[in-house]
Amino acid sequence: MLRSASGWLLLFVLAMQGIANDMPDYRTGSLAKQEVQAIYAADPGDSWNRIFYYLFTRTVEFRLTTDFQEDGPFSPIAVMGNDSLAVTTRTFQRIEAGDRPVDPLYPSFLTAKGAEFVLVDPQFSALKAAVLEACAETAARPPLHRALMQSDVWAAYDILRRVQGNRGQFGSRARELLSLLGQFIIKLALSSKEIASLPHNYQSAQRHSDLPDLFGDRMGWMEVEWLFFREHDVSADDRRAVRVFLKPIVPPQKFLADVDGRITHHQDPLPGQSDDLDGAALVTQGLLIDGSGHAVSSPLTYEVQLRAFVKNAQGKTKSTTIVQYELNRKALLAGPASGGLVRVRADESAYLPSSGNDYTFASPTLGQNTVGPPVLGSLRRRCESCHGSDASIIFTFLMHVDPNTVPPVRRLRPGENEHADQVAQEKMKRADFKSLLVSH
């Protein structure tokens, strides 16, 4: 049963059904060979393109799930509480360009392997030369270019800090790169006016796709916050802010009143979970360091995760439609009016998480006393790894708390960047941020 107030839901489901007929191929999106991409400039040899290449482009070896039609044999492994996930016994490869909303120097979850890649030659010397060349430039590049590059280099800085204390070559080279990256980050800083001039790429992409009007107040969507702490923010070292939007089946005011009433009476805030909603969305917003040395919110959206909950005649969720939109830097720089957000279908490839708090890219499989290659499945399988077999769990309200010690659920004003501004304040309290500014 589709609600009359959810025309977006109908269009969304039909669009996803219409493009899901082709058999997905795990090779889609893989580079033909590992080489520098022309992302920031037409010349692949440009220093910014080379920096991006050494930070992001990798050949990843992985095992496949049965989401893709490949010959076995398959063998069960334990991943995310599933003790019998069937994966190929042999491994496959993809050459990841990295031009998507992921952190550089992957894998970085419970491993230093990604950081160590650029601490050995020839990568170390090549990356160092590219950063030195970029720092020596006298002409300023456009604000959008600087914003995207600063975000990338800032992430690399935070990740390298984790290995700077290591003994030997890894530690000394990490410290050397940190000094150079810190200089580059400050050089890339934008003024408040320049940050305000950056494109609001979600709204731009919305005009060319089936993205819902999350930031308006006419379609029943609402941005909410119950507890400020979010694992998604922490996993990015508070350089990005993940915002939660819900589309309840009742008017937003009634939804909030019902949720807060249940909290007050020590009941589950959302007992029906997805039965009470037509849709849920996570929007990942980037932060920047401005010319005054402050972390601030930016208009740039890096990722959008959308779930539409399709109901049966009794109003219960019978299925969940999933789609994701990911920032592609090259597309955004080539045409800012497009928004640069690329749609990823539920049946397209995605690396599975290693644990419930793993939001990183191409993480190794962590078993009992073993570390294995990443596992590549479908985006739907990745979502279901955390959100249940029907991807219907809403983690915002899946917490056991004392109602006497927590605030009521708040409806945020999307245009005011409230959650992102809070995350920026938290970032400035962190040792990694203070070290960046103190040392430069």
C-alpha positions in Angstrom: 0.0 0.0 0.0 1.6 3.3 -1.1 0.6 6.4 0.8 -0.9 9.3 -1.2 1.6 11.6 0.5 4.5 9.6 -0.9 4.5 10.2 -4.6 8.3 10.2 -4.2 8.1 6.7 -2.9 6.2 5.4 -6.0 8.5 7.1 -8.4 11.5 5.9 -6.5 10.4 2.3 -6.5 9.4 2.3 -10.1 12.7 3.9 -11.1 14.7 1.3 -9.2 12.7 -1.6 -10.7 13.2 -0.2 -14.1 17.0 -0.2 -14.0 17.5 -3.4 -12.1 17.0 -5.8 -15.0 20.7 -6.1 -16.1 22.8 -8.7 -14.3 25.3 -6.8 -12.2 29.0 -7.4 -12.9 31.6 -7.0 -10.1 34.0 -5.5 -12.7 31.8 -2.5 -13.4 33.7 0.7 -12.4 37.1 -1.0 -12.2 39.9 0.7 -14.1 41.5 -1.1 -17.0 44.9 -0.5 -15.6 46.3 1.3 -12.6 47.2 4.8 -13.8 46.7 8.5 -12.8 43.3 9.8 -13.6 42.5 13.3 -14.9 40.3 14.4 -12.1 41.5 17.9 -11.0 43.1 18.9 -14.3 43.1 17.7 -17.9 46.8 16.8 -17.7 47.2 13.5 -15.8 50.7 14.6 -14.8 49.3 17.6 -12.9 50.5 17.5 -9.2 46.9 17.3 -7.8 46.0 14.4 -10.0 49.2 12.6 -8.8 48.4 13.3 -5.2 44.9 11.9 -5.7 46.3 8.8 -7.4 48.7 7.9 -4.6 46.1 8.5 -1.9 43.2 6.7 -3.5 43.9 4.4 -6.4 44.5 0.8 -5.4 44.3 -2.7 -6.8 42.1 -4.6 -4.3 42.1 -8.4 -4.0 38.8 -9.8 -2.6 36.4 -12.7 -2.5 32.9 -12.6 -4.0 29.6 -13.5 -2.5 26.9 -15.3 -4.4 25.4 -11.9 -5.4 27.5 -12.2 -8.5 27.4 -15.1 -11.0 30.9 -16.5 -10.8 32.0 -20.1 -10.7 32.7 -21.5 -7.2 33.7 -23.3 -5.3 32.3 -21.3 -2.4 33.1 -21.7 1.3 31.4 -20.4 4.4 33.1 -17.7 6.4 32.0 -15.6 9.5 31.2 -11.9 8.7 29.2 -9.6 10.8 27.6 -12.3 12.9 26.8 -14.5 9.9 28.8 -17.7 10.5 28.0 -19.1 7.1 28.3 -16.4 4.4 29.2 -18.2 1.2 32.2 -16.6 -0.6 34.5 -17.8 -3.3 37.5 -19.8 -2.3 39.6 -18.0 -4.9 40.1 -14.2 -5.1 39.4 -11.6 -7.7 40.7 -8.1 -8.4 39.4 -4.6 -9.0 41.4 -1.5 -9.7 39.7 1.1 -7.7 40.1 4.7 -8.9 38.9 6.0 -5.6 36.8 8.8 -7.0 33.9 8.2 -4.6 33.0 9.2 -1.0 35.7 7.1 0.8 38.7 8.0 2.9 42.1 7.7 1.3 44.8 5.2 2.4 42.4 2.3 2.7 42.0 -0.1 4.2 42.3 1.8 7.5 39.8 0.0 9.8 41.8 -1.8 12.5 44.8 -2.0 10.2 47.7 0.3 9.1 48.1 -1.4 5.8 46.5 1.5 3.8 48.8 4.1 5.4 51.9 2.0 5.0 51.3 1.8 1.3 52.5 5.4 0.9 55.3 5.0 3.4 57.4 2.8 1.1 59.1 3.6 -2.2 58.3 4.4 -4.9 55.0 5.7 -3.5 56.5 7.7 -0.7 59.0 9.6 -2.9 56.4 10.2 -5.6 53.7 11.4 -3.2 56.2 13.7 -1.4 57.3 15.2 -4.8 53.7 15.8 -5.8 52.8 17.6 -2.5 55.9 19.7 -2.7 55.1 20.8 -6.2 51.5 21.6 -5.2 52.7 23.6 -2.2 55.0 25.6 -4.5 52.2 26.7 -6.8 51.7 30.5 -6.8 48.3 30.7 -8.6 45.3 29.8 -6.5 43.0 27.1 -8.0 39.2 27.6 -8.0 37.4 27.3 -4.6 35.5 24.0 -5.5 38.8 22.3 -6.5 40.5 23.5 -3.3 37.5 22.3 -1.2 37.5 18.8 -2.6 41.3 18.5 -2.4 41.5 19.8 1.2 38.9 17.3 2.3 41.0 14.5 0.7 44.3 15.6 2.2 42.8 16.3 5.6 41.6 12.7 5.7 45.1 11.5 4.8 46.6 13.6 7.5 44.3 12.1 10.2 45.0 8.6 9.1 48.7 9.0 8.9 48.7 10.4 12.5 47.8 6.9 13.7 51.2 5.6 12.6 53.4 8.6 13.3 54.6 7.0 16.6 55.7 3.8 15.0 59.4 3.0 15.2 61.6 2.9 12.2 60.9 4.0 8.6 57.1 4.0 8.8 57.1 6.4 11.8 59.7 8.8 10.4 58.2 8.9 6.9 54.7 9.4 8.4 55.9 12.4 10.3 57.6 13.8 7.2 54.4 13.5 5.2 52.3 14.9 8.0 54.4 18.1 7.9 54.0 18.5 4.2 50.3 17.6 4.2 49.7 20.1 7.0 51.2 22.9 5.0 49.1 21.9 2.0 45.9 21.8 4.0 46.5 25.4 5.3 47.4 26.6 1.8 44.1 25.2 0.5 41.9 27.0 3.1 38.9 28.9 1.8 37.5 32.2 3.0 34.0 32.3 4.4 32.8 33.9 1.2 34.4 31.2 -0.9 32.8 28.4 1.2 29.4 30.1 0.8 29.9 30.2 -3.0 30.4 26.4 -3.2 27.6 24.6 -5.0 24.8 23.0 -2.9 25.3 19.8 -5.0 22.4 17.9 -3.4 19.9 20.4 -4.7 21.6 20.5 -8.1 21.5 16.7 -8.4 17.9 16.7 -7.3 16.9 18.6 -10.4 18.4 15.8 -12.6 17.4 12.7 -10.7 14.8 11.0 -8.5 16.4 12.4 -5.3 13.6 13.5 -2.9 13.3 17.0 -1.5 14.8 16.3 1.8 15.6 19.9 2.7 12.1 21.3 2.0 9.1 21.2 4.3 6.4 20.3 1.8 6.9 16.6 1.2 6.8 15.3 4.8 10.6 14.7 5.2 12.2 15.9 8.5 15.7 16.0 9.8 15.9 14.6 13.3 18.4 14.3 16.2 18.0 12.4 19.4 21.5 11.9 20.7 24.3 13.9 19.2 26.8 11.1 19.0 26.8 9.2 15.7 29.2 6.4 14.8 29.3 7.6 11.2 30.7 10.9 12.3 33.3 9.3 14.5 34.4 6.9 11.8 35.4 9.9 9.7 37.3 11.5 12.6 34.6 14.2 12.6 35.6 15.5 9.2 32.1 14.8 7.9 28.7 15.0 9.4 26.0 12.4 8.7 22.5 13.8 8.9 19.3 11.7 9.5 16.1 12.3 7.6 12.9 10.5 8.1 9.6 10.5 6.2 6.9 9.3 8.7 3.5 8.0 7.6 1.8 10.6 9.8 2.5 14.4 10.0 5.9 15.2 11.4 4.6 17.0 14.5 2.5 14.0 15.5 5.4 11.6 14.8 7.6 13.6 17.2 5.0 13.8 19.8 4.4 10.0 19.7 8.1 9.2 19.8 8.8 11.6 22.7 5.7 10.3 24.6 7.0 6.7 24.4 10.5 7.8 25.5 8.9 9.5 28.6 7.1 6.3 29.5 10.1 4.1 29.1 8.9 2.5 25.9 10.6 1.9 22.6 10.7 5.2 20.7 9.8 3.5 17.4 8.3 0.1 18.1 7.2 -0.4 14.5 10.5 0.6 13.1 10.0 1.0 9.4 6.2 0.3 9.7 6.0 3.9 11.0 7.9 5.3 8.0 7.7 5.7 4.3 11.4 6.4 4.0 14.7 7.1 5.7 17.8 8.8 4.4 21.4 9.5 5.5 23.1 12.5 4.0 26.9 12.9 4.5 28.0 16.5 4.5 31.6 17.6 4.3 33.5 19.9 6.6 36.3 22.3 5.7 39.0 24.3 7.4 38.6 28.0 6.7 41.1 30.7 6.4 40.8 31.5 10.1 41.7 27.9 11.1 38.2 26.8 12.1 36.4 23.7 11.1 33.2 24.7 9.4 30.3 23.0 7.5 30.3 23.2 3.8 27.4 22.9 1.2 28.9 19.8 -0.3 27.1 16.5 0.0 29.4 13.4 -0.4 26.9 10.5 -0.1 23.2 9.9 0.1 21.7 6.6 1.4 18.0 6.2 0.7 15.6 3.5 1.8 11.9 3.4 0.8 9.7 1.1 2.9 6.9 -0.4 0.7 3.8 -1.5 2.7 1.3 -4.3 2.4 -2.5 -3.9 2.8 -2.1 -3.9 6.6 0.4 -1.1 6.6 3.4 -3.3 7.4 6.7 -3.1 5.6 6.8 -5.9 3.0 10.0 -4.8 1.3 12.7 -2.2 1.3 14.0 -0.4 -1.8 17.6 0.8 -1.5 19.6 3.2 -3.6 22.8 5.2 -2.9 24.2 8.3 -4.5 28.0 8.9 -4.3 30.0 12.0 -5.1 32.2 11.8 -8.1 34.8 14.6 -8.0 35.5 14.5 -11.7 31.8 14.8 -12.6 31.2 17.6 -10.2 34.2 19.6 -11.3 33.3 19.1 -15.0 29.7 20.3 -14.4 28.8 21.7 -11.0 25.2 22.1 -12.1 24.9 18.3 -12.3 25.6 17.9 -8.6 28.2 15.2 -9.3 26.2 12.5 -7.4 26.3 9.1 -9.1 23.5 6.6 -8.5 24.5 3.2 -7.2 21.8 0.5 -7.4 21.1 -2.1 -4.7 22.4 -4.9 -6.8 25.7 -3.2 -7.7 28.9 -4.1 -5.9 29.9 -2.9 -2.5 32.5 -4.2 0.0 31.0 -5.7 3.1 31.8 -4.2 6.5 34.0 -6.1 9.0 31.9 -5.1 12.0 29.0 -3.0 13.0 31.1 0.2 13.4 33.0 -0.3 10.2 32.0 2.3 7.6 35.2 2.3 5.7 36.2 1.0 2.3 37.5 -2.4 1.3 38.1 -3.6 4.9 39.8 -6.9 5.5 37.6 -9.7 6.8 38.3 -10.1 10.5 37.7 -13.7 11.8 38.8 -15.4 15.0 42.5 -14.9 15.0 42.5 -14.5 11.3 42.6 -11.6 8.8 41.3 -12.3 5.3 40.8 -10.3 2.1 37.8 -8.0 1.7 34.5 -9.5 0.6 32.6 -7.9 -2.3 28.9 -8.3 -2.4 25.9 -6.2 -3.4 25.0 -2.8 -1.9 21.8 -4.5 -0.6 23.8 -7.1 1.2 26.1 -4.4 2.7 23.0 -2.5 4.0 21.4 -5.7 5.4 24.7 -6.5 7.2 23.8 -3.7 9.7 20.1 -3.0 9.2 18.7 -6.5 9.2 17.6 -9.0 6.6 15.0 -6.6 5.2 17.1 -3.5 5.8 14.3 -2.0 7.9 16.0 -1.3 11.2 16.3 2.4 12.1 19.4 2.8 14.3 18.6 6.4 15.4 16.0 5.0 17.8 17.5 1.6 18.5 19.1 2.6 21.8 18.3 1.7 25.4 18.6 4.9 27.4 17.3 6.4 30.6 14.6 8.9 29.6 15.5 11.0 32.6 18.9 11.7 31.2 18.4 12.3 27.5 16.7 15.2 25.7 13.6 14.7 23.5 13.9 14.1 19.8 14.5 17.3 18.0 13.4 18.3 14.5 16.3 20.2 13.0 16.2 23.0 10.5 17.9 21.5 7.5 19.0 24.9 6.0 20.9 25.8 9.1 23.4 22.9 9.2 22.8 22.3 12.9 24.3 18.8 13.1 27.2 19.6 10.8 28.1 22.7 12.9 28.0 20.6 16.1 30.4 18.1 14.5 32.7 20.9 13.5 32.8 22.1 17.1 33.7 18.6 18.2 36.4 18.3 15.6 38.1 21.4 16.9 38.4 19.8 20.3 40.3 16.8 19.0 44.0 16.3 19.3 44.4 15.6 15.5 42.9 19.0 14.7 44.9 20.9 17.3 48.1 19.3 16.1 47.4 20.4 12.5 47.1 24.0 13.5 49.8 24.2 16.2 52.4 22.7 13.9 51.7 25.3 11.2 
